[in-house]
Amino acid sequence: MTLILEIVGQKGAATLADICTHSDLPKPSAYRLAQDLVGAGLLEPVARGRFAIGNRLKRITRSEQSDRALLEIIAPALKQAATRHGAVFFLSRLRGRAVEIIHVETPESGVSYLHPGLGKRPLHACSCSKAVAAFSSNLRATGALEGRLKAFTEFTLTRVEDLEAELQVIRQRGYAECVEEIDRGMCSVAAPLGETGFGATMSIGAAGSTRVFSPAFRARMGQEIIALTRAVAASLGGLDLDEPARPGQARQGDTWAPMPQAR
């Protein structure tokens, strides 16, 4: 039931099909649980087969975390970053059991830019998903994924041990990369808004061609995106976001300390 509430709350209003897509629940189970939530006043029907958060739950919660509410704050920052860096910037969030790109901003240059588009992204082949998975324990790779990691290109990670090693690198440096792992000629860099809590369920990224996103450019962009996530997290202070992880550091109480180097 909690997963259904999260899905509906994030989307603002969700259909039964949305709930099934993001929860992997069969339609009869999703319908029955949604009706139970309606009966408890936690959801309310707004159209046939479409639900929104109920007034009772709105009174219980103190802050809104819907896509609409987040984009009112984050979208302008993404637009400024896209124009400043001449690259596509995007916002992603954990939706049910997958990471989904929910907003994309392109530079105001009049030039057509390639970008990843909206929707669900594979855990192992997109920087936005890996950035969230590295800090969200419920998305981290396990043995259950063995043999299920689809190869989109010859650069896609298809072994769980390779993915787990990359997630460790991401936790150390603070940002994730995707280099032609899902689309040939495309690269992206992304960082989570926080190391734990609600911030760890969202990421901000930038994407572009391999011609522009060279290794040196990706390293610089990683630092730029980390700085952007800190600024965005500060502006979302009312949502109880944790401070984003800093590259090569781990949290100790209320301070940050160097992480042990991998041997």
Salt bridges, closest charged atoms under 4 A:
GLU64 OE2 - ARG68 NH2 2.74
ASP67 OD1 - ARG93 NH1 2.85
ASP67 OD2 - ARG95 NH2 2.72
GLU72 OE2 - ARG68 NH1 3.13
GLU100 OE1 - HIS22 NE2 3.62
GLU100 OE1 - ARG95 NE 3.00
GLU105 OE1 - LYS79 NZ 3.65
GLU105 OE2 - HIS103 NE2 2.74
GLU154 OE1 - ARG184 NH2 2.90
GLU161 OE2 - ARG159 NH1 3.19
ASP162 OD2 - ARG159 NE 3.00
GLU166 OE2 - LYS130 NZ 2.75
GLU177 OE1 - ARG173 NH2 3.85
GLU177 OE2 - ARG218 NE 3.24
GLU181 OE1 - LYS130 NZ 2.82
GLU224 OE1 - HIS85 NE2 3.67
GLU243 OE2 - ARG246 NH2 2.69
